[in-house]
Amino acid sequence: MNKDVNELKDMVIDVWAHGFMGVDIGSITIALLIFLGFMLIRGLFSKFILNHLRNWASKSTTNLDDKIVDALIPPIKFIPIILGLFFASKYMGLSDEIDAFVMKIERSLIAFTMFWALHRTAEPLSHGLKKLEKILTRAMMTWIFKAMKVLIVFIGGAVILEIWGIAVGPLLAGLGLFGAAVALGAQDLFKNLIGGITIIAEKRFHPGEWILVDGVVEGTVDEIGFRSTKVVRFDKAPVHVPNSNLSDAVVTNFSRMTHRRIKWKLGIVYDASIDQLKIIRDEITKELETNEAFAPASEVSTFVRVDSFNDSSIDFLIYCFTKTTNWGEWLEIKEAFAMKIKEIVEDKAKSGFAFPSQSIYLESIPGDAAEIFVPPKG
């Protein structure tokens, strides 16, 4: 019996001593406790230190530091995990081969955390550097920071590959032929990319502006992407237009109007006398000169003239501009102007508006035609 007990005891000691991968179970247990201890430190660190850092940033006059702190908090919270893994692995006393493998993991996690922090910081920095938008435009700034984020991801991936002994240079050289093949099939992609660069360089439009592309779309520019531009129509339907189409098309940018035009043909009856026509002309001109809603003739072209003799009317050309470019306000001004013109024509000039009509004159009635019946009077 004692022999069996001793044998069992030796087996337990042997299992305890050899454990996993040559590390005794006691060391593994203590290593796990070390790792869990760093997890506890991580929770306390997040609760007290990071909250204090957030409160400190909120006391500043700008929001940039608040956004940077919020962006850095997730990578910072990942640091205790790396520390816990490092000290736990060092305590276990791993073999040289396993220790080298674990060290590569730790180095990879460190590189990942660093580039993760840079990638997250790029977003608030893009919003913080508003002054550069006056020089480079907001769309160009968006493109630059998007390219920066892609570059950060690429460099971070290259660093991690180098840690694992994978040379990035030969890998890129090997992908060269594949890239050439892809480029042949991605001509439209590069055409749209160049089109986007052209749009931004020429400053044709910016996000938030109202544009019209004949036969394509009309709406508000939401985002200028690498391949296409997102335009939101007035019914809120998004339309993605390839940049090459926008760079080659005729684009009307309504948001950059200084004034909004009114161009009308006003038809007056042929019965109107010359004096009545002059009254209509002078009163409409007076309205345009005295109404503050209209731009003065010294700034823009303004005309109220008898323009043509139509089939059923004497036509005036009314050509003027409002000061506002807001569509709703423009419609309101135009409505009031139309009512004023009706008052001028009918009340002041005592004339009327023409409508399409046709008169037929008979010089004689054919001999065999039926006589026209005239009812007797009374």
C-alpha positions in Angstrom: 0.0 0.0 0.0 2.8 2.4 0.9 4.5 1.5 -2.3 1.4 2.5 -4.3 1.0 5.8 -2.4 4.6 6.7 -3.0 4.2 5.9 -6.7 1.2 8.1 -6.9 3.1 10.8 -5.1 6.0 10.6 -7.5 3.6 10.8 -10.4 2.0 14.0 -9.0 5.4 15.5 -8.4 6.5 14.6 -11.9 3.4 16.1 -13.5 3.7 19.2 -11.4 7.4 19.6 -12.2 7.1 19.0 -16.0 3.8 20.8 -16.4 3.4 22.2 -19.9 6.3 22.6 -22.4 8.8 22.0 -19.6 7.4 24.6 -17.3 6.1 23.4 -13.9 2.5 24.0 -13.0 3.4 26.2 -10.1 5.2 28.6 -12.4 2.3 28.5 -14.8 -0.2 29.2 -12.0 1.9 32.1 -10.7 2.3 33.5 -14.3 -1.5 33.4 -14.8 -1.9 35.2 -11.5 0.6 37.8 -12.7 -1.4 38.3 -15.9 -4.6 38.5 -14.0 -3.0 41.1 -11.7 -2.2 43.3 -14.7 -5.8 42.9 -15.9 -6.9 44.2 -12.5 -4.4 47.1 -12.8 -5.8 47.7 -16.3 -9.3 48.1 -14.8 -8.1 50.5 -12.0 -6.0 52.4 -14.5 -9.0 52.9 -16.8 -11.2 53.9 -14.0 -9.0 56.5 -12.3 -6.1 57.6 -14.4 -7.8 57.7 -17.8 -10.9 59.4 -16.3 -8.6 62.0 -14.7 -6.9 62.5 -18.1 -10.3 62.9 -19.8 -11.4 65.5 -17.2 -8.1 67.4 -17.6 -8.6 67.6 -21.4 -12.2 68.8 -21.0 -11.0 71.9 -19.2 -9.2 73.3 -22.2 -10.7 75.8 -24.6 -10.5 73.5 -27.6 -12.0 70.1 -28.4 -9.0 68.8 -30.2 -7.2 67.5 -27.1 -10.5 65.8 -26.0 -10.8 64.0 -29.3 -7.1 63.0 -29.2 -7.5 61.6 -25.7 -10.6 59.7 -26.6 -8.7 58.3 -29.6 -5.7 57.2 -27.5 -7.6 55.6 -24.7 -8.2 52.1 -26.4 -4.5 51.7 -27.3 -3.5 52.9 -23.8 -5.8 50.3 -22.2 -4.1 47.6 -24.3 -0.7 48.4 -22.7 -1.3 46.4 -19.4 -2.2 43.3 -21.5 1.3 43.5 -23.1 3.0 44.1 -19.7 1.1 41.2 -18.2 2.1 38.9 -21.1 5.7 40.0 -20.8 6.2 39.6 -17.1 4.2 36.3 -17.0 6.4 34.8 -19.8 9.6 36.0 -18.1 8.5 34.4 -14.8 7.8 31.0 -16.4 11.4 30.7 -17.7 10.6 29.3 -21.1 13.1 27.6 -23.3 15.1 29.7 -25.7 13.1 28.6 -28.7 9.7 29.2 -27.1 10.9 32.4 -25.5 12.0 33.7 -28.9 8.5 32.9 -30.3 6.7 34.6 -27.4 9.0 37.6 -27.8 8.0 38.0 -31.4 4.3 38.0 -30.3 5.1 40.7 -27.7 7.0 42.8 -30.2 4.2 42.4 -32.7 1.7 43.5 -30.1 3.8 46.5 -29.2 4.1 47.5 -32.9 0.3 47.0 -33.3 -0.5 49.2 -30.3 1.8 52.0 -31.6 0.4 52.1 -35.1 -3.1 51.6 -33.8 -2.7 54.8 -31.7 -1.3 56.7 -34.7 -4.2 55.5 -36.9 -6.8 56.6 -34.4 -5.1 59.9 -33.8 -5.2 60.8 -37.5 -9.0 61.2 -37.4 -9.1 64.0 -34.7 -6.1 65.7 -36.2 -7.9 66.0 -39.6 -10.7 67.9 -37.8 -8.3 69.9 -35.7 -6.3 71.4 -38.6 -9.2 73.4 -39.9 -6.9 76.4 -40.9 -5.3 74.3 -43.6 -8.6 74.0 -45.3 -8.3 77.6 -46.5 -5.1 76.5 -48.4 -5.8 72.9 -49.4 -9.7 72.8 -49.2 -11.6 70.4 -47.0 -11.9 67.7 -49.7 -8.1 67.7 -50.2 -7.6 67.5 -46.4 -9.9 64.5 -46.3 -8.0 62.8 -49.0 -4.6 63.5 -47.4 -5.7 62.0 -44.0 -7.3 59.0 -45.7 -4.1 58.3 -47.5 -2.2 58.9 -44.3 -4.3 56.3 -42.5 -3.8 53.8 -45.3 0.0 54.5 -45.1 0.0 53.9 -41.4 -1.7 50.6 -41.8 0.7 49.6 -44.5 3.8 50.6 -42.5 2.5 48.9 -39.4 1.8 45.7 -41.3 5.3 45.9 -42.8 6.9 46.3 -39.4 5.0 43.3 -38.0 6.0 41.2 -41.0 9.7 42.2 -40.5 9.4 41.1 -36.9 8.4 37.6 -38.1 11.3 37.5 -40.5 9.3 38.2 -43.7 11.1 40.7 -45.9 8.6 43.2 -47.3 10.9 44.4 -50.2 11.1 41.1 -52.1 7.4 40.5 -51.4 6.5 43.8 -53.1 8.8 43.0 -56.0 7.0 39.7 -56.4 3.7 41.4 -56.4 4.8 43.8 -59.2 3.8 41.5 -62.0 0.5 40.9 -60.3 0.0 44.6 -59.8 0.6 45.3 -63.5 -2.0 42.7 -64.4 -4.4 44.3 -62.0 -3.7 47.8 -63.3 -4.8 46.7 -66.8 -8.1 45.7 -65.4 -8.4 48.8 -63.2 -8.1 51.5 -65.8 -11.5 52.9 -64.8 -10.4 53.0 -61.1 -7.3 55.1 -62.0 -9.4 57.3 -64.3 -11.8 58.0 -61.5 -8.9 58.6 -59.1 -7.4 61.2 -61.5 -10.8 62.7 -62.0 -11.2 63.1 -58.3 -7.8 64.8 -58.0 -8.9 67.2 -60.9 -12.1 68.1 -59.1 -10.3 68.9 -55.9 -7.4 70.7 -57.6 -9.8 72.9 -59.6 -12.1 73.4 -56.6 -15.2 72.8 -58.7 -17.3 72.0 -55.7 -16.9 71.1 -52.0 -19.0 68.8 -49.7 -22.2 70.6 -48.7 -22.6 72.5 -52.0 -25.6 72.2 -54.3 -24.6 71.2 -57.8 -26.4 70.3 -61.1 -24.8 67.9 -63.7 -27.1 67.9 -66.7 -28.6 64.5 -67.4 -26.8 63.0 -64.4 -27.8 64.3 -61.0 -28.8 67.4 -59.0 -28.4 67.6 -55.2 -26.0 68.3 -52.4 -22.4 67.0 -52.4 -21.9 64.7 -49.4 -18.4 63.2 -50.0 -15.7 63.2 -52.7 -14.2 59.7 -52.6 -11.3 58.2 -54.3 -13.5 56.5 -57.0 -16.8 58.3 -56.9 -18.6 61.4 -55.4 -21.7 60.9 -53.3 -24.4 63.4 -54.1 -27.6 63.4 -52.1 -30.7 64.4 -54.1 -33.4 66.6 -52.6 -35.5 63.5 -52.0 -32.6 62.3 -49.8 -31.7 59.5 -52.2 -27.9 59.1 -52.4 -26.3 59.0 -55.9 -22.7 57.8 -56.4 -21.3 59.4 -59.5 -17.9 58.3 -60.9 -15.4 61.1 -60.6 -14.4 60.8 -64.3 -18.0 61.7 -65.3 -17.9 64.8 -63.0 -14.4 65.9 -64.2 -15.5 65.9 -67.9 -19.1 67.1 -67.5 -20.6 70.6 -67.3 -21.2 71.2 -63.6 -23.4 74.1 -62.3 -22.5 75.0 -58.7 -25.6 76.8 -57.4 -24.0 77.3 -53.9 -21.5 79.8 -55.3 -24.2 82.1 -56.8 -24.0 85.7 -55.7 -27.5 86.5 -57.0 -30.5 84.5 -58.2 -32.0 85.3 -61.6 -35.6 86.0 -62.7 -36.2 86.0 -66.4 -39.8 86.4 -67.6 -41.7 87.0 -70.8 -44.7 89.1 -70.0 -47.5 89.1 -72.7 -49.8 92.2 -72.9 -52.9 92.5 -75.1 -52.6 94.2 -78.4 -55.3 96.7 -77.4 -52.8 98.3 -75.0 -51.8 101.8 -76.0 -48.3 103.2 -76.1 -49.0 105.1 -72.9 -50.2 102.0 -71.2 -47.0 100.1 -72.2 -44.9 102.9 -70.9 -46.7 102.8 -67.6 -46.1 99.1 -67.3 -42.4 99.5 -68.1 -41.8 102.4 -65.8 -43.7 100.9 -62.8 -42.0 97.6 -63.0 -38.6 99.3 -63.3 -39.5 101.4 -60.3 -40.4 98.3 -58.3 -37.0 96.8 -59.1 -35.2 99.9 -58.1 -37.0 100.5 -54.8 -37.5 96.9 -53.5 -34.5 95.9 -51.3 -34.9 92.3 -52.3 -33.6 92.9 -55.8 -29.9 93.6 -56.7 -29.4 97.1 -58.1 -28.7 97.6 -61.8 -25.2 98.9 -61.0 -24.3 95.4 -59.8 -26.1 93.1 -62.2 -27.8 93.4 -65.6 -31.4 94.5 -65.2 -33.9 95.1 -68.1 -37.6 95.8 -68.4 -38.2 96.4 -72.2 -40.8 95.7 -74.9 -39.1 92.8 -76.5 -41.2 91.4 -79.3 -44.6 91.2 -81.1 -45.9 87.8 -80.6 -48.9 86.1 -82.3 -51.3 87.1 -79.5 -49.4 89.6 -77.4 -46.9 92.4 -77.1 -44.1 90.8 -75.0 -42.1 92.5 -72.3 -38.7 91.0 -71.3 -38.2 91.2 -67.5 -34.6 90.3 -66.5 -33.4 90.9 -63.0 -31.7 89.3 -60.0 -32.5 88.9 -56.3 -30.0 89.4 -53.6 -30.7 86.2 -51.9 -29.6 82.8 -53.3 -31.8 80.8 -50.9 -34.3 78.9 -53.0 -37.2 79.3 -50.5 -36.6 83.1 -50.1 -36.2 83.5 -53.8 -39.6 81.8 -54.5 -41.2 84.1 -51.9 -39.8 87.2 -53.6 -40.8 86.0 -57.0 -44.3 85.3 -55.9 -44.6 88.8 -54.4 -43.1 90.3 -57.6 -45.7 88.4 -59.8 -48.5 89.8 -57.7 -47.1 93.3 -58.0 -46.9 93.0 -61.8 -50.5 91.9 -61.9 -51.5 95.0 -59.9 -49.4 97.3 -62.2 -50.9 95.9 -65.4 -54.6 95.7 -64.3 -54.9 98.6 -61.8 -52.3 101.2 -62.8 -52.1 100.7 -66.5 -55.7 99.6 -66.9 -54.6 96.9 -69.4 -54.7 93.1 -69.4 -52.6 90.0 -70.0 -52.8 88.3 -73.3 -53.7 84.7 -73.9 -53.4 82.6 -77.1 -56.2 83.6 -79.5 -57.0 83.5 -83.2 -59.2 85.8 -85.3 -60.8 84.8 -88.6 -61.9 87.4 -91.1 -64.3 86.6 -93.9 -64.2 89.0 -96.9 -67.2 87.3 -98.6 -69.4 84.3 -98.4 -69.4 81.9 -101.3 -72.6 82.0 -103.4 -73.6 78.5 -102.7 -72.9 78.7 -99.0 -75.7 78.6 -96.5 -76.8 82.0 -95.2 -75.9 82.8 -91.6 -79.1 82.9 -89.5 -79.5 86.1 -87.6 -82.2 85.9 -84.9 -84.7 88.7 -84.9 -84.3 91.3 -82.2 -87.0 91.6 -79.6 
